[in-house]
């Protein structure tokens, strides 16, 4: 679960990927030490990872967050997804990230998802190969995000003009066929059956009128009997 970090310059969020415990055997027994792997980002293209060690878990997380803030970097995003497919490898772990259409969401495991969500990626397909070690997967995803380049950057480096990419065409199709927010809000409210409301109101009035008519004669008869009793 992401938690906010108090920072004066920018709003940051942190996700703890893993907590690790080690024990050192000393003369008096075992001495425990904890380490934390943390991902910090602003969900707008800046992300970083940190690793910290301490005798307690809160201190280890705090150290890791501090290291992650120092190591933050900017990645290239394109309307909530990545501009192109990328393969990255660290150690025995390999990660493949593929752009996705709007509304797909982040299809990834917990480790890679933490990196993408903190970076601000909303639609992406991923697949992990090889080792599932959390540290290696996070670093592989980090290398993949670092290697992303936008279309404008590639065109400037090559000195040529590029046509529309597959990602741009998919995003354009998503904007064309996706329902607008106003239509979705109207559908969520549901249709208002004014005729049914009028009939219900009329039926209520008729019921009340009939109840009054049925109770009135009974009341009249009761009053008549009560009046006739003294005469008898």
Buried (B, 14 or more C-beta within 10 A) or exposed (E): EBEEBEEEEEEBBBBBBBBBEEEEEEEEEEEEBBBBBBBBBBBEBBBBBBBBBBEEBEBBBBBBBBBBBEBBEEBBBBBBBBBBBBBBBBEEBBBBBBBBBBEBEBBBBEBBBBBBBBBBBBBBBBBBEBBEBBBBBBBBBBBBBBEBEBBEEBEEEEEEEEEEBEBBEBBEEBEEEEEEEEEEEEEEEEEEEEEEEEEEEEEEEEEEEEEEEEEEEEEEEEEEEEEEEEEE
